[in-house]
Structures are given as C-alpha cells and as structure tokens.
C-alpha cells in the first residue's frame, strides 16, 4: 500500500495520537520521558510487522515531507537563540565538545572489539560504531559503499541501514530514563523552577504562530539558497545548519530592526510540531522484519553500544556539564545523537523540558554540536581509524 503526501501526514498524526494515548495510559513511558513519536512509532512498527507476517502488506510512505519538516525544526532552533541570554553557553559548548571526540574514539573501539569477538570483520565494528550511530543513515550509506568497494563486504549496506535504524530507536528510548535517573536527587528544586517558569511564560497566539511560521519559511528559503551557493567551497555546510544560522540572524538582527514580535512560546510550538511530525514520519518507515533478518551479531554490538553510551553520558558528560538540571537535559540529548540523530536528541530534551521546564543553554549547545561539530569530528576520527592495520584487507 502506497500513501501519498496527505496519507503520509495522516499516518504521522495517527502515530502521534497513539503515542499520546500510550504515554498517558502506560505510566513508565511518561515517567521516563519517552518521546511520544517514539512510543507511537514503535507501536505502529509492531502492527506493521504483524500485518506483513499475516498478509504480506507493506506500507510505503511519501518522503516528500520529511526534509522540510526537519529544516523547519532547525530554523526554530535558530529563532529561539537569543544571543543576549545565551552568551553564557559558550564555555558549555567547549566542554560538551570536549566530551564528544573521546567518545567517538571509544565508541569505535567498543564496536571493533565486539566485532572481533563475534568473529566478524573489524569494519563491521565501525558500522556498529560512529559510522551509523553518530553519523546516521547518510554517513552509513556513504561508508557502506566505500567498504563494499575496498573490502568486498557483501550486504554491508543493509547492515548499515539496520544499525542506523536500531540506534535511532534505542537513542529515543533510553535518553529520557537517563535524564530521569540523573534528576532523582534534584526533583524539588527542578519542580520549583519549572513552576516559576510557567507563571512567567506568555501564551501562544494566532499572531505569534503566523509570524513564526512566516519567519521559518523565510529561513528555509534563504538557508536552502545559501547551501546551494556554497556547495563548491572546501567546507560546505549542510542545509539544516544554514537554516539554523539564518534563524539566529533573524532573531537577533532582523526582528529587532523590523520590530517583529518574537514569541518564544510560539517558536517552541511550531518547532515542536515540526519535530514531532518528522520523527513520526521517520518511525513510519521502520520495517522490523527487515531489521530482524539483517541484524544478527550487529544487534549485540548496537545493544552494547547503547549501554556504553549511557555509562559515558552519566559518568562523564553529566559531570563535565555541571551536574545540574541543564546538564541532565544536555545528557539526554547526548544519548540521543550518540545513538541516533540530532532530531532524536532534541526529542529527548523536549520530553524532559516539557515536564520540568526550559533548559536554554542545553538547547543551544546540543543542536550546534549534533548538527555540525559532531559530523566534522566523526569524519576526522573515522579517517584516522580506517588507516589502522586492524581494518586492513
């Protein structure tokens, strides 16, 4: 069954509603801050797998809506970045980046070691490492082609897609519980701060949503154009990062000059909606029967990587970032993009922030790291790793 754009959007809405009902009816899902698109998406994946086993039915969704929804979300990240309030986030960004590079090296060491123990080619360890878990589907596909050509590894493309998909799901499932565990001793303080924030926050209005939507569309158009114009440069930024940067410029220069009303609540509403729909559409593409057929030893590697990411996040990232509420939210984000994608990281953080209150520094540091710096660091780490003798023919 093939769905057009309208049908695909309706399916995403159904997944979000299912996630809402599941989180409301199953207490642990809400208690441990599981994002609604993840819980609803897993429920749909199970139903789709059952339908496929029973009748061979496969639901094909349209991929048209996912890119603009993700770009819209990153535009709202930029629009919410009031540099006057967030200037103090600079040192935190440096600290966060200081955690990322050693983690990438250790993640690949863990994957390679497990691959050797499981009698797999060491490169499978990189596939079950930062190639797909930090790099996602795009980086996984790129390196899979390289490994197929240079090492004649059959089926590595399927393994890469399976690893990226499993990692995305695990990153969304474990990030919330990690934050909840870290906040267990801070609950009275966090809840008081949350209550104070709610009293001071403004309400979303039709005008605020319309203005925000217009600005988001402007960021998408200009960001996409800048990405196209800079494609030939030695360092080409991805389109979503251009949209984020345009949003920062609009918020801090254009909007004050034109006296445009900027509502943080409206920006959060538009951004949260775009992200939720993007994640729901992504979860709608998961085919559990294909993952089960492809995973094999890779499942054990990725599961071990999830455990390692949780340990590193709680023992290193949380402490380096200050051991406070902002640090707990940033740690949930770290788990998200260390296993899945920046979108998963933000969903983890939003699930915590929606319950306990905003974390502006974390919401600046994590997207910037996950959107740009992590990819650059990952490319450098992988370039060096592949030259090691253990990965030879």
N, C-alpha and C positions, 0 to 999 in steps of 0.2 A: 504494500500500500504506500503510495507516494503522496505526501502532503505538499500543497503549495504554501506560499508565504503566510496567507491567512490561517490555514490549517495548522501550520507550524507554530504560529503565535498563539493560537488557541490551545495547542498542546502544552506550550510553555506555561500558559496561565493555569491549566489544569494541574500541572506538576507543582506550581507554587501553592495552589489551594490545597493540594494533597499534603504538601509539606507543612502547611499551617495547621491542618487538622491533626496530622501525626504528632507535631510538636506539642499541640495543646492536649492531645489525648494520651501521649506516652511521656510521662514526667521526665525520665532521664534525658530525652532528646533536648528538651528546653533547659533542663538543669545544667547540662554540659555544653550548652551554646552551639548545638549542631545547626548550621545554616539551613533554612527551610528549603532552598533549592537542592541541597544535598540529600536531605531526608526524603523529600518528594521525588527526586530524581532516582534514588535507589529503589523506591517503591515501584516506579514506572519500569525501571530496568528489570526488576523481578517479574513483573506482569508481562513485559515484552518477551522475556526468556521463556515464560510458561506458554505464551501464545505461540511462539516459534516451535517449541517442542511438541505442542499439540497439533498445530495445523500448518507449520512452516511459514507463518505470517512474519513478514519483516516490514517495519515501519520506516520509510525513508523520509527524512525531513529536509526542508529547504535550508541551504547555508547562506542565504542572502542577508538575513537579518543579524547574524552574529557579529560580523565585523563592525558595522556602525554602532551597535549597542555597546560593544567594548570600547570603541573610541569615545562614545558619549560619556561613558563612565569616567575615563581618564580626563576628559575635559572638565568634568565636575570636580575631580581631584584638584586640578589647577585652579578652578574658580573658587574653591574653598580655601586656598592657600593665601591667607592674609599675612604677608611677609612681616608686617609690623608686629604681629602677635607670635609668629613662628620663627623669628630670627634666632631664638634660643635653641632651635632644633639643630643648628649646625654642628655643635660638638656631638650631639647624639647620633647624627648621621655618620660622623667619622668613627664613633665607637661601634656602630652597627656594621659598617663596612669592615671594621677590624675583626669582626666575628665571622664574616662571610667567607673570606679567602681560605683560612684554615679549615673551615667546614667543608668546602668544596674538595680540598685535597683528601681529607679524611673520608668523605663520602665515597670517593672513587677508590680509596684504599680498602674500605669495607666491601664494596661491590666486587673488586678484583679478587680479594682474598676468598670471599664466599664462592665466586665462580670457580676458582681453582679447587677449593674443597669439594665442590659438587661436580668436578670433572667436566667443566665447561671451558670453552675458550676464554682466556682472560678478558678479551674485548666485550664479552657478554657482561662482565662486571662493570664496564664503563656504560654499557647500555642500561644496566640496572643501577647506574650511579648518576652523576650530574648531567650526562648526555640527555636523559629524558626526564629525570626527576626535577632538576632545576631548569633544564633547557626546554622542556615541554615537547609537544608533538613536532613543532617546526624544526628545532635543533635535532631531535631524534631522527627525523626523516633525512636530514642533511648528512648526519654521520652514518646512518644506516647505509646510504648509497656509497659512502666512502669505504666502509668496512666490507661491503659486498664486492667492490671493485678491487680493493687492495689485498683482501684476505680470503676472498671466495667463501664468505659465510652465508650459507643458504638460509632463507627465511628470516634474516635479521631485521628486515623492515617490519614484518609482523610483530616481532618481539619488541621492537622499539615503540610501536604504537600501543601494544599491550601494556608495556611498562609505564608509559606516559599516562595512560588512562587509569590504571590501577593507582598510580601515585597521586593523581588528581583527586580521586575519591578518598584515599587514605588521608591526604592532607586536609580535606574538608571535614573528615570525621574526627580526627584526633586533635586538631588545633584548639577547638573550644574547650574540651576537657582539660587540656594543658593549662589554659588560662584560668579555668575554674580552680584547679589544684593550686596554682600559684597565688590566687586571691583568697584562699581559705582563711588566712590569718588577718586579712585586711578588710573583711566584709563590712564591719560597722563604719569605718572611715570612708570606704568606697560608696556605700549606700547614702551616707550623709552628703557627700559631694554630688552624687547623682541627683538627689532631691533638690539641692541648691541650684544645680544647672537647669533643671526642668522648670523651676519657677521663673528664672530669668529669660528663658528662650522665647523667641517670638513664634507665632503660629504661621503655618504656610497659608498663603493666599493665592487666589487665582492670578492676580497680577504678578506676584513673585514667581510662580511657576512658569507663566508665559515669558517673562523677562529671562529667566534662567534657561528655558528651552531655546529661545532665540540666540542667546549667547553660546549655548552648547553647539547649536548648528553652525554658528559662525566659526567656532573653534575647529569643528570637523572640516569645514571647507578650507579654511586657511591652513590648518595643520596638514591636511592631505596635500595641499598645493606645495607647501614647504618641503614635505617629504619627497615629492616628485622632483622638485628643483634641485635638491641636494643629493640625489641618488648617486651621482657620479663622483662625489667627494671621497677622499680616502676613508673618512669616518662618516658613514651615513646613519643618521638617527632613524629609528622606526617611526611610523606614522603616529602610533599612540603616544609616543613621547613628545612629538611635536604638538599634538593636541593638548597635552598636559601643560607644556610650556606656554602655548598661546593662552590657555586659561589663566595661568599665573599673570601674564602681561595684562590681560583684560581686567582681572580683579584688581590689580594694584596700580595700573596706569590709565587704562581706557575708561573704566567705570567711574573712577573719581573725576576724571576730566569731563565726562558727559553727564555726570550726576545721575548715573543709573542706580536705582535701588538694588542693593545686593542683600538677599536674604539667605543666611546660612541654612535655615530650615528647608527652604525651597530647593536650594542646591543639593542638600542631602537627600531630599525626597526624589528628585529627578535622577541623581546618581545611583541611589539605592534601587530604584525601579529598573534602570538600565542594567545594572549588575545582576540583579535577581533574574531578569529575563535571559541575559546572556548565559548564566550558569544553568538555568533550566533547559535552555536550548542545547547546551553542551552535554548535559546529563542525558538528554533525549537521544543522543547518538550512541550511547553505550550499548554494546551487544555482549551480554555476559557469556553467551555460548561460544563466541569467538575468543574471548579472553581465556576461558577455561581450556580451550583447545590449544592456545598458543603459550600459556604461561609456563607450566612445568616448573623447572628449577628457578625460573625467573620470579615466580610468586614468592618463593622463600627468600630470595635476595631482596625484593622490594619490601617484604614484611620486616626483615631485619633492618633495612634502611629506615623504615618508619620508627622503629624502636630507637635506633641511633639518633635520628633527628630529634625525637622527644627528649632524650637524655642530654644532647648537646644544647638544646634550647633551654631546658630548665637549669642545667648546671653551669652553663656559660653565658648564653645570651641574656637571660633574665638578670643575672648578677652584674654583668657588664653594663647593662642599660639602666641600672639604678635600683632594682628590686622594689619598685613601686607600681602603682596602677598602670601608668603609661608603659612601664617595662613589661608588665604582664600582657597588655594588648599587643605590643610590638612582638613579643614572643609567640603569641598565637599567629600573628602574621608571618613570622619567620618559619614556623612549621608549615604554613600553607604553601609558601613559594619554594621551600626546600624540598617539598614532595610533589608539588603540582604546578601552580601558576600564580602570578600576581593576583589574578581575579579571585582565586581561592583564598589567598592571604587576606585580601580586603574583606571577603565574605566572613572569614573567621573573626576579624577585628570588629566588623559591624555587628555580628551576633553578640559580642561582648559589650560593645558600646551601647547598643540598643537597650541592654539590660541595666548597665551600671553608669552610663554617662559618657560624654565625648572624651577622646584622647587625641588632641590636635597634633601633638608632636609625632606620635606614632603614625598617624595618618598621613604625615608628610614624609617621614623617614622611610617607612616600608615601601610605599609605592615607588619612590625615586630609586631605591635600591633594587626592588624587584623589576622595575620597568627598564632600567638602563645598566646600572653598575654591575648587577649580577650577571648579565649576559656577557659583558666585557670581561669580567673576572673569570667566568666559566670558560670562555674561549681561550684565554691565556693558560688556564690550568690544564685544559684538555690538550692544547697544542704541545705543552711540555710533557704531559703524561703519555701521549701516544709514541713519543720518541724513546721511551724506556724499553730495555731489552725484553721485559716480560711480555710485551704486546707484539713481539716480532712474529714473523710467519712461523 
